[in-house]
Amino acid sequence: MALTAATPQQLRDSGSLEELYGHLATVDMGPGWNKKTPSLYPTPKNKFPPAQWRYTQAKAALDAAGRLINTDLAERRNLILTNVKAGSDYATATTLVAAYQMIMPGEHARSHRHSPNALRLIVDAEPGTYTVVDGVRLEMMPGDVLLTPNWCWHGHGNDGKSNGYWIDFLDVPLVHLLEPMFFEPNPDEYAKGQKPSKGSAMYFAWSETEARLFGASPEPTGRYGTQVELGSPAMETIALHMMKLGPNSSTSPYRTTANTIYSPVEGEGETVVEGEVFAWKRGDVLVVPSWQKHFHRTAKGGVLFRVTDEPVMSKLGFLREDHGKGLR
């Protein structure tokens, strides 16, 4: 039963704070001096905890899904990496979501476009697996990174002989929060694409990224080991980096207000987040949400793909970092 709205006279004549609070509730107002939960606090709260997902488990589940559902029934055959401990039913971090996806030989995933920015890191694929972005066909091989920025038409296909597997990263939770969501299926349904005559700004080949890492200046005890950026930044809301960690190395601990998702491209090691140890191998996914102190260590060496919302935090003036020398 709806409460009858208090009149201005009733509000004015409130004889006690309790009576005033009762009247305020009838007009959808609340006393700012008596909030149940403070709206301002000295440091960021950690609603989203760190979490990890295993590629071996995801690959097995996608193989089963390949027998049970096809691309005619599903827009995409993917597994969303939901941070359940945060109480989320979708997001991996506050502003980002990741998902494993698979396409089988002979399949073609329908083309569409949407407001969120998206990208994919290829884990396992053979020649013939591809994405079409705005009419350009981009081949997908392990370690490659492909972009599908805001409102670009994109679809996938597999003309090869084996399944293709990759990890999607999108800023859908940010779009949900701000509410400018639009989605549109391509009227041609399965858009065809031509191979680019030269390099594409939507495509970072692993062979080129690996060469850049080899030539980059190492910082073995820094926050990122040896690091190169893909794009500058890659998209308006998402920055991408590859980090190379040498054998028997450990990076320095730091924390940032940016949300970060890591995925190993090569090797194996551990990431320690606020004292909790996460062991990783190629294809796994690890999320380190905002303001969580962490570092990486490895005995055998490895390469980590780093996806962050740093561009958003920077543009809004919210980007802060702490690496033992005070805030920056």
C-alpha positions as CSV (number, residue, x, y, z in Angstrom):
1,M,0.0,0.0,0.0
2,A,1.5,3.3,-1.1
3,L,2.1,5.9,1.7
4,T,0.2,9.2,1.5
5,A,2.6,12.0,0.7
6,A,3.2,14.3,3.7
7,T,2.1,17.9,3.2
8,P,4.5,20.8,3.6
9,Q,2.7,21.7,6.8
10,Q,3.2,18.2,8.2
11,L,6.9,18.3,7.3
12,R,7.3,21.7,8.9
13,D,5.5,20.7,12.1
14,S,7.5,17.5,12.7
15,G,8.1,17.2,16.4
16,S,11.0,14.9,16.4
17,L,13.6,13.5,14.0
18,E,11.8,10.2,13.9
19,E,8.6,11.9,12.8
20,L,10.5,13.9,10.2
21,Y,12.2,10.8,8.9
22,G,8.8,9.2,8.6
23,H,7.4,12.1,6.7
24,L,10.4,12.3,4.4
25,A,9.9,8.6,3.4
26,T,6.5,9.4,2.0
27,V,8.0,12.0,-0.4
28,D,11.1,9.9,-1.5
29,M,13.6,12.0,0.4
30,G,16.2,10.9,2.9
31,P,18.2,12.9,5.5
32,G,21.8,13.2,4.2
33,W,23.0,13.5,7.8
34,N,21.6,10.1,8.7
35,K,22.6,7.8,5.8
36,K,22.7,4.1,6.5
37,T,25.8,3.8,4.3
38,P,28.3,6.6,3.8
39,S,28.4,7.9,0.2
40,L,32.0,9.2,0.6
41,Y,34.9,7.2,2.0
42,P,38.7,7.6,2.2
43,T,39.7,4.8,-0.1
44,P,38.0,2.8,-2.9
45,K,35.7,-0.1,-1.7
46,N,36.3,-3.5,-3.2
47,K,32.9,-4.7,-4.3
48,F,34.5,-6.9,-6.9
49,P,37.1,-9.4,-5.6
50,P,39.9,-10.9,-7.6
51,A,38.8,-14.1,-9.5
52,Q,40.2,-16.6,-11.9
53,W,38.9,-18.9,-14.7
54,R,40.7,-21.9,-16.3
55,Y,41.0,-22.3,-20.0
56,T,41.1,-26.1,-19.7
57,Q,37.6,-26.0,-18.1
58,A,36.2,-23.5,-20.5
59,K,37.5,-25.4,-23.5
60,A,35.9,-28.6,-22.3
61,A,32.6,-26.9,-21.7
62,L,32.7,-25.2,-25.2
63,D,33.4,-28.6,-26.8
64,A,30.3,-29.9,-25.1
65,A,28.3,-26.8,-26.2
66,G,29.5,-27.5,-29.8
67,R,27.6,-30.7,-29.7
68,L,24.5,-29.2,-28.1
69,I,24.0,-25.8,-29.7
70,N,24.9,-24.3,-33.1
71,T,25.3,-20.7,-34.4
72,D,21.7,-20.8,-35.8
73,L,20.4,-21.0,-32.2
74,A,23.0,-18.8,-30.5
75,E,24.2,-15.4,-31.6
76,R,27.5,-16.4,-30.1
77,R,28.7,-19.7,-28.5
78,N,30.4,-18.2,-25.5
79,L,30.9,-18.6,-21.8
80,I,30.6,-15.4,-19.7
81,L,33.1,-15.0,-16.9
82,T,30.8,-13.8,-14.2
83,N,32.4,-12.5,-10.9
84,V,29.8,-14.4,-8.7
85,K,31.4,-13.4,-5.4
86,A,30.7,-9.8,-6.2
87,G,27.0,-10.6,-6.4
88,S,27.1,-10.0,-10.2
89,D,25.1,-12.0,-12.7
90,Y,27.2,-10.8,-15.7
91,A,30.2,-8.6,-15.1
92,T,33.8,-9.7,-14.6
93,A,34.7,-6.3,-13.1
94,T,32.8,-3.1,-12.5
95,T,33.3,-1.9,-16.1
96,L,34.5,-5.0,-18.0
97,V,33.3,-8.4,-18.9
98,A,35.3,-11.3,-20.4
99,A,34.1,-14.5,-22.1
100,Y,35.5,-17.6,-23.8
101,Q,34.1,-18.2,-27.3
102,M,34.4,-21.1,-29.8
103,I,33.5,-21.5,-33.5
104,M,33.6,-24.9,-35.2
105,P,34.7,-25.7,-38.8
106,G,32.2,-24.7,-41.4
107,E,30.4,-22.3,-39.0
108,H,29.7,-18.6,-39.5
109,A,28.5,-16.4,-36.6
110,R,26.1,-13.7,-37.6
111,S,27.3,-10.2,-38.1
112,H,26.1,-7.4,-35.8
113,R,27.2,-4.1,-34.2
114,H,26.6,-2.5,-30.8
115,S,27.6,0.4,-28.6
116,P,30.1,-1.5,-26.4
117,N,33.7,-1.7,-27.5
118,A,35.0,-5.3,-27.9
119,L,38.2,-7.2,-28.6
120,R,39.4,-10.7,-28.7
121,L,42.6,-12.6,-27.8
122,I,43.0,-15.7,-29.9
123,V,44.0,-18.8,-27.8
124,D,43.8,-21.7,-30.2
125,A,43.0,-21.5,-33.9
126,E,44.3,-22.7,-37.3
127,P,44.3,-21.0,-40.7
128,G,40.8,-20.4,-41.9
129,T,39.4,-18.9,-38.7
130,Y,38.6,-15.2,-39.0
131,T,36.6,-12.2,-38.0
132,V,35.1,-9.7,-40.4
133,V,35.2,-6.1,-39.2
134,D,33.5,-3.5,-41.3
135,G,34.0,-5.6,-44.5
136,V,37.7,-6.5,-43.7
137,R,38.6,-10.1,-43.1
138,L,41.1,-10.6,-40.3
139,E,42.7,-14.0,-39.8
140,M,42.8,-15.4,-36.3
141,M,45.9,-17.2,-35.0
142,P,47.1,-17.8,-31.4
143,G,48.3,-14.7,-29.7
144,D,46.7,-12.3,-32.2
145,V,44.5,-9.5,-30.8
146,L,41.5,-8.2,-32.9
147,L,39.5,-5.1,-32.2
148,T,35.8,-4.5,-32.9
149,P,35.3,-0.9,-31.6
150,N,32.0,0.8,-30.9
151,W,29.4,0.4,-33.7
152,C,31.7,-1.6,-36.1
153,W,30.0,-4.4,-38.0
154,H,31.6,-7.7,-37.0
155,G,31.0,-11.5,-37.4
156,H,33.1,-14.6,-37.3
157,G,33.8,-17.6,-39.6
158,N,35.7,-20.8,-39.7
159,D,36.7,-22.3,-43.1
160,G,39.5,-24.4,-41.5
161,K,39.5,-27.9,-40.1
162,S,39.6,-27.4,-36.4
163,N,37.8,-25.4,-33.7
164,G,38.8,-21.8,-33.0
165,Y,38.9,-20.6,-29.4
166,W,39.4,-17.1,-28.1
167,I,38.7,-14.7,-25.2
168,D,36.4,-11.8,-25.7
169,F,36.8,-8.6,-23.6
170,L,34.1,-5.9,-23.7
171,D,33.0,-2.7,-21.8
172,V,29.4,-3.8,-21.6
173,P,29.1,-3.3,-17.9
174,L,30.2,0.3,-18.3
175,V,27.6,0.8,-21.1
176,H,25.0,-0.8,-18.8
177,L,25.9,1.7,-16.1
178,L,25.8,4.8,-18.4
179,E,22.8,3.4,-20.4
180,P,23.7,4.3,-24.0
181,M,23.2,0.7,-25.3
182,F,22.3,0.1,-28.9
183,F,22.4,-3.2,-30.8
184,E,21.7,-3.9,-34.5
185,P,21.9,-7.2,-36.5
186,N,23.4,-6.9,-39.9
187,P,20.8,-7.0,-42.7
188,D,23.1,-9.2,-44.7
189,E,23.3,-11.6,-41.7
190,Y,26.6,-13.2,-42.6
191,A,28.7,-10.3,-43.9
192,K,31.6,-11.2,-46.2
193,G,35.0,-9.5,-46.0
194,Q,38.0,-8.9,-48.1
195,K,41.5,-9.4,-46.8
196,P,43.3,-6.1,-46.2
197,S,45.9,-5.1,-48.8
198,K,48.1,-3.9,-45.9
199,G,48.0,-3.9,-42.1
200,S,44.8,-3.1,-40.3
201,A,44.3,-0.9,-37.3
202,M,41.9,-3.5,-36.0
203,Y,44.6,-6.2,-35.9
204,F,47.7,-6.9,-33.8
205,A,49.5,-10.0,-35.1
206,W,51.3,-12.1,-32.4
207,S,54.4,-12.3,-34.6
208,E,54.7,-8.5,-34.7
209,T,53.9,-8.2,-31.0
210,E,56.5,-10.8,-30.1
211,A,59.1,-9.0,-32.1
212,R,58.3,-5.7,-30.3
213,L,58.6,-7.4,-26.9
214,F,61.9,-8.8,-27.9
215,G,63.2,-5.4,-28.8
216,A,61.6,-3.5,-25.8
217,S,63.7,-2.3,-22.9
218,P,63.2,-4.7,-19.9
219,E,62.3,-3.6,-16.4
220,P,62.5,-7.0,-14.7
221,T,61.7,-5.6,-11.2
222,G,59.2,-3.0,-12.4
223,R,55.4,-3.3,-12.3
224,Y,55.1,-4.8,-15.8
225,G,58.4,-6.6,-16.6
226,T,58.9,-5.8,-20.3
227,Q,55.8,-4.2,-21.7
228,V,54.5,-2.9,-25.0
229,E,51.2,-1.2,-25.7
230,L,48.8,-2.3,-28.5
231,G,47.3,1.0,-29.8
232,S,47.6,4.3,-28.0
233,P,45.2,3.4,-26.5
234,A,43.5,0.6,-28.5
235,M,40.0,2.0,-27.9
236,E,38.3,4.9,-26.2
237,T,37.6,3.0,-23.1
238,I,40.1,0.1,-23.1
239,A,43.9,0.0,-23.1
240,L,45.8,-3.1,-24.1
241,H,49.4,-4.2,-23.2
242,M,51.6,-7.3,-23.5
243,M,53.9,-8.0,-20.6
244,K,56.9,-10.3,-20.9
245,L,58.2,-11.8,-17.6
246,G,61.6,-13.4,-17.6
247,P,62.5,-16.7,-15.8
248,N,62.9,-16.4,-12.1
249,S,61.4,-12.9,-12.0
250,S,59.0,-11.0,-9.8
251,T,57.4,-7.6,-10.6
252,S,57.0,-4.9,-7.9
253,P,53.6,-4.7,-6.1
254,Y,51.3,-1.9,-7.0
255,R,47.6,-1.0,-7.1
256,T,45.6,1.3,-9.4
257,T,42.0,2.6,-9.6
258,A,41.8,1.0,-13.0
259,N,40.1,-2.4,-13.3
260,T,42.5,-5.0,-14.9
261,I,42.0,-8.4,-16.6
262,Y,45.1,-10.6,-17.3
263,S,45.3,-13.5,-19.6
264,P,48.6,-15.5,-20.1
265,V,49.7,-15.9,-23.8
266,E,52.7,-18.0,-23.0
267,G,54.3,-19.7,-20.0
268,E,53.1,-20.1,-16.5
269,G,53.4,-18.3,-13.1
270,E,51.6,-16.8,-10.3
271,T,49.9,-13.5,-9.5
272,V,49.5,-12.5,-5.8
273,V,46.6,-10.2,-5.1
274,E,46.3,-8.8,-1.6
275,G,48.1,-11.9,-0.4
276,E,46.0,-14.4,-2.3
277,V,48.0,-16.6,-4.8
278,F,46.5,-17.3,-8.3
279,A,48.6,-19.8,-10.4
280,W,48.1,-19.3,-14.1
281,K,48.8,-21.0,-17.4
282,R,48.2,-20.1,-21.1
283,G,44.6,-19.2,-21.8
284,D,43.5,-18.6,-18.2
285,V,41.8,-15.4,-17.2
286,L,42.5,-13.4,-14.0
287,V,40.7,-10.2,-12.9
288,V,42.3,-7.8,-10.5
289,P,39.6,-5.2,-9.7
290,S,40.2,-1.6,-8.7
291,W,42.7,-0.8,-5.9
292,Q,43.9,-4.3,-5.2
293,K,47.6,-4.5,-4.6
294,H,49.2,-7.2,-6.7
295,F,52.4,-8.5,-8.4
296,H,53.4,-11.3,-10.7
297,R,56.1,-14.0,-10.3
298,T,57.3,-16.8,-12.5
299,A,60.0,-19.5,-12.5
300,K,59.9,-20.4,-16.2
301,G,58.9,-17.0,-17.7
302,G,55.7,-16.0,-19.5
303,V,53.8,-13.4,-21.4
304,L,50.6,-11.7,-19.9
305,F,48.0,-9.9,-21.9
306,R,46.8,-6.9,-19.8
307,V,43.3,-5.3,-20.5
308,T,42.3,-2.3,-18.5
309,D,39.8,0.6,-18.3
310,E,42.7,3.1,-17.8
311,P,41.4,5.4,-20.6
312,V,38.1,5.8,-18.8
313,M,39.7,6.5,-15.4
314,S,42.2,8.9,-17.0
315,K,39.7,10.9,-19.0
316,L,37.5,11.3,-15.9
317,G,40.4,12.3,-13.7
318,F,39.9,9.2,-11.5
319,L,43.2,7.3,-12.4
320,R,45.4,6.9,-9.3
321,E,48.3,4.5,-8.7
322,D,50.2,3.4,-5.7
323,H,53.4,1.5,-6.0
324,G,55.0,2.1,-2.6
325,K,56.0,5.7,-3.3
326,G,52.7,7.4,-2.6
327,L,49.8,8.2,-4.8
328,R,50.3,9.4,-8.4
